[in-house]
Amino acid sequence: MIAGLLAGLLLSPKLWMSTRLYPLTPVWALIPTFAPPIDRVVFFSLIALLALVGIAPRRVFVVAAFVLLTVLALQDQSRWQPWFYQYTVMLLAIVLAAQKRDSDALNTCGLIVAATYLWSGFAKLNPNFMREAFPFLLSPFVGALPAPVRWIALHSAYSVPFIECGLGIGLLYRRSRGAAVYLAIAMHVFILLAIGPLGSKFNSVVWPWNLAMIAFLLVIFLYRSDPPTPRDIVWGTGFAFQKVVLLLFGVMPVFNTVNLWDHYLSSALYSGNRDQGTVYVSDAVFDRLPDLIEDHVYESGPDRSALDISDWSLDELNVPSYPEIRIYKNVAAHICAYSPEGAGIELVIDGKLALLNGKNKLVYHCQDLPRIIKK
C-alpha cells in the first residue's frame, strides 16, 4: 500500500502543489493553501514520512503521514482520486487497528477491495461503457483481429459489469475466493496491457494502483494463515472503524446512482458514465489564456472555442479531472478571471446517466458561478 501511494504521489507531483494553473478546489473556501515553497516542503515531507512508514512502520510516522494526507485532501478536492481515497482509508484502518489485531486491519482492507470491485462493476452497467469506455480499453488489441473476432471482443463488454461484481462477491467466500483472486489478477494484467506502456500509455498514475490491487488480493485473501469468513470481512469482530468503512465503501456508493455521492468515491473510474464539463470561450478570451491552457482549447464554431477540462487536468496534473459539477464551476470561475467583464465564457455540463437528476445539460455563465478569482 505504501509503495502504491508513493508511486501515485510521485507520478502526480503538481496535483499536490499550490503553484499551478489548474485551480485548487478546497472543501471550504476559507481553508488556506500552502504557499510556495511551503507546498514543496510539505510534499517532500510526506514522501519522506511514507518512506519511513515503509521501512519502520512506527505509529508516530503513520499518524503524521495521515494528518498531512488529510490536510492536502481538504485543500483540493481534485486530489480525491480513487486510488488516493482507497490508500488513505486503508492507512487509517492500519493506524486504528494497531492496538488490536492484525486481522482487523486486513479484514477492513479486504472489505474495501471487495466493495471496490462490486461497485466498479455496477457503475459499468450503462451504455457509455459498452460504446466508449470498453472499446477504448480494447483499442490496442483489436485492430489486427479479423472482423468476426473483433465483433465478439467488443460485445464482451456486456459481460464485464457482471464479472466484476461477481469478483467482489466471490472474494467474500472461501470456496470462490481462489477463482475470484486469479480472475481479478487477470483483469488487472489486461488493464495494464491496455493503458500501460505497451498499450495506449494512458493515465499512468493508475498503473501502480493496478499492481497494488494485485498485491492486496494475494496478501489479504489468498496467502493468509487465518482465511476470513464473509462476516469477518463485511462486519468484523468488534473493530468499530470497519463499520465506518462498510458505510463509506459498501453503502454510500448506492447514492451515486441518484447524484448524491461523488463519482470517484463510488469506485466508478472507467465506467464511461460521468458528468462532463466544457468551458466555451470567445476568441477575445482565448487570446488572453496562458499557453498551457490554450493547448487544450479547440474550435467549435465561429467565435467559439471549447476548453477540455479533463484534458487540461491530465496534462498538467497527470490525473483526470474530478468529475463533479462543483469542480467544473470552480474551474470556469478561474477562466472568467481572464475576461474583464466576464463576457464570452460559458460552462456547459453534460450530466451522467442517473436514476434521478441524470442526463441533464446545465449551462452557466460567469455571473452564475460561485466566485471569480482575479489574475
ChimeraX attribute file (.defattr): number of C-alpha atoms within 10 A of each C-alpha:
attribute: neighborCount
match mode: 1-to-1
recipient: residues
	/A:1	19
	/A:2	18
	/A:3	15
	/A:4	22
	/A:5	21
	/A:6	17
	/A:7	17
	/A:8	22
	/A:9	19
	/A:10	16
	/A:11	19
	/A:12	18
	/A:13	15
	/A:14	19
	/A:15	23
	/A:16	24
	/A:17	23
	/A:18	20
	/A:19	16
	/A:20	12
	/A:21	16
	/A:22	22
	/A:23	20
	/A:24	22
	/A:25	21
	/A:26	20
	/A:27	12
	/A:28	10
	/A:29	9
	/A:30	8
	/A:31	13
	/A:32	11
	/A:33	17
	/A:34	17
	/A:35	11
	/A:36	12
	/A:37	11
	/A:38	13
	/A:39	17
	/A:40	18
	/A:41	13
	/A:42	18
	/A:43	20
	/A:44	15
	/A:45	15
	/A:46	21
	/A:47	18
	/A:48	15
	/A:49	21
	/A:50	22
	/A:51	17
	/A:52	16
	/A:53	19
	/A:54	16
	/A:55	10
	/A:56	11
	/A:57	13
	/A:58	13
	/A:59	15
	/A:60	12
	/A:61	19
	/A:62	20
	/A:63	18
	/A:64	16
	/A:65	23
	/A:66	20
	/A:67	14
	/A:68	16
	/A:69	19
	/A:70	12
	/A:71	13
	/A:72	22
	/A:73	21
	/A:74	19
	/A:75	22
	/A:76	22
	/A:77	17
	/A:78	24
	/A:79	24
	/A:80	18
	/A:81	22
	/A:82	19
	/A:83	23
	/A:84	18
	/A:85	17
	/A:86	21
	/A:87	19
	/A:88	20
	/A:89	19
	/A:90	22
	/A:91	21
	/A:92	18
	/A:93	21
	/A:94	22
	/A:95	18
	/A:96	18
	/A:97	20
	/A:98	14
	/A:99	9
	/A:100	13
	/A:101	11
	/A:102	11
	/A:103	19
	/A:104	24
	/A:105	25
	/A:106	23
	/A:107	27
	/A:108	29
	/A:109	24
	/A:110	25
	/A:111	26
	/A:112	25
	/A:113	22
	/A:114	26
	/A:115	27
	/A:116	25
	/A:117	23
	/A:118	24
	/A:119	22
	/A:120	22
	/A:121	23
	/A:122	23
	/A:123	26
	/A:124	26
	/A:125	19
	/A:126	17
	/A:127	15
	/A:128	16
	/A:129	21
	/A:130	22
	/A:131	14
	/A:132	14
	/A:133	17
	/A:134	22
	/A:135	17
	/A:136	17
	/A:137	21
	/A:138	21
	/A:139	15
	/A:140	16
	/A:141	15
	/A:142	16
	/A:143	10
	/A:144	10
	/A:145	11
	/A:146	9
	/A:147	11
	/A:148	8
	/A:149	12
	/A:150	16
	/A:151	12
	/A:152	10
	/A:153	16
	/A:154	18
	/A:155	15
	/A:156	12
	/A:157	20
	/A:158	16
	/A:159	12
	/A:160	19
	/A:161	23
	/A:162	15
	/A:163	20
	/A:164	24
	/A:165	21
	/A:166	17
	/A:167	26
	/A:168	26
	/A:169	18
	/A:170	21
	/A:171	30
	/A:172	22
	/A:173	18
	/A:174	16
	/A:175	10
	/A:176	14
	/A:177	20
	/A:178	17
	/A:179	14
	/A:180	24
	/A:181	21
	/A:182	16
	/A:183	15
	/A:184	21
	/A:185	19
	/A:186	13
	/A:187	17
	/A:188	19
	/A:189	15
	/A:190	16
	/A:191	17
	/A:192	24
	/A:193	19
	/A:194	20
	/A:195	21
	/A:196	17
	/A:197	12
	/A:198	10
	/A:199	17
	/A:200	17
	/A:201	14
	/A:202	16
	/A:203	15
	/A:204	19
	/A:205	22
	/A:206	23
	/A:207	22
	/A:208	20
	/A:209	24
	/A:210	20
	/A:211	17
	/A:212	20
	/A:213	18
	/A:214	19
	/A:215	15
	/A:216	18
	/A:217	22
	/A:218	16
	/A:219	13
	/A:220	21
	/A:221	25
	/A:222	17
	/A:223	10
	/A:224	12
	/A:225	7
	/A:226	9
	/A:227	16
	/A:228	21
	/A:229	15
	/A:230	17
	/A:231	12
	/A:232	20
	/A:233	24
	/A:234	22
	/A:235	18
	/A:236	21
	/A:237	13
	/A:238	11
	/A:239	18
	/A:240	13
	/A:241	18
	/A:242	26
	/A:243	16
	/A:244	13
	/A:245	22
	/A:246	18
	/A:247	12
	/A:248	16
	/A:249	24
	/A:250	20
	/A:251	14
	/A:252	17
	/A:253	27
	/A:254	16
	/A:255	15
	/A:256	20
	/A:257	21
	/A:258	14
	/A:259	20
	/A:260	13
	/A:261	15
	/A:262	19
	/A:263	25
	/A:264	20
	/A:265	20
	/A:266	25
	/A:267	26
	/A:268	23
	/A:269	19
	/A:270	17
	/A:271	23
	/A:272	21
	/A:273	24
	/A:274	24
	/A:275	21
	/A:276	20
	/A:277	27
	/A:278	22
	/A:279	25
	/A:280	26
	/A:281	26
	/A:282	19
	/A:283	14
	/A:284	14
	/A:285	22
	/A:286	24
	/A:287	12
	/A:288	12
	/A:289	17
	/A:290	11
	/A:291	10
	/A:292	13
	/A:293	20
	/A:294	17
	/A:295	14
	/A:296	17
	/A:297	21
	/A:298	13
	/A:299	14
	/A:300	12
	/A:301	9
	/A:302	8
	/A:303	14
	/A:304	18
	/A:305	22
	/A:306	22
	/A:307	24
	/A:308	20
	/A:309	25
	/A:310	18
	/A:311	18
	/A:312	22
	/A:313	21
	/A:314	17
	/A:315	17
	/A:316	18
	/A:317	23
	/A:318	21
	/A:319	24
	/A:320	19
	/A:321	22
	/A:322	24
	/A:323	21
	/A:324	21
	/A:325	16
	/A:326	14
	/A:327	21
	/A:328	24
	/A:329	25
	/A:330	20
	/A:331	23
	/A:332	29
	/A:333	27
	/A:334	21
	/A:335	30
	/A:336	29
	/A:337	18
	/A:338	22
	/A:339	20
	/A:340	9
	/A:341	10
	/A:342	17
	/A:343	16
	/A:344	18
	/A:345	24
	/A:346	22
	/A:347	25
	/A:348	20
	/A:349	21
	/A:350	17
	/A:351	20
	/A:352	22
	/A:353	20
	/A:354	17
	/A:355	12
	/A:356	11
	/A:357	13
	/A:358	16
	/A:359	16
	/A:360	13
	/A:361	13
	/A:362	12
	/A:363	14
	/A:364	16
	/A:365	19
	/A:366	23
	/A:367	13
	/A:368	12
	/A:369	18
	/A:370	12
	/A:371	16
	/A:372	18
	/A:373	13
	/A:374	12
	/A:375	8
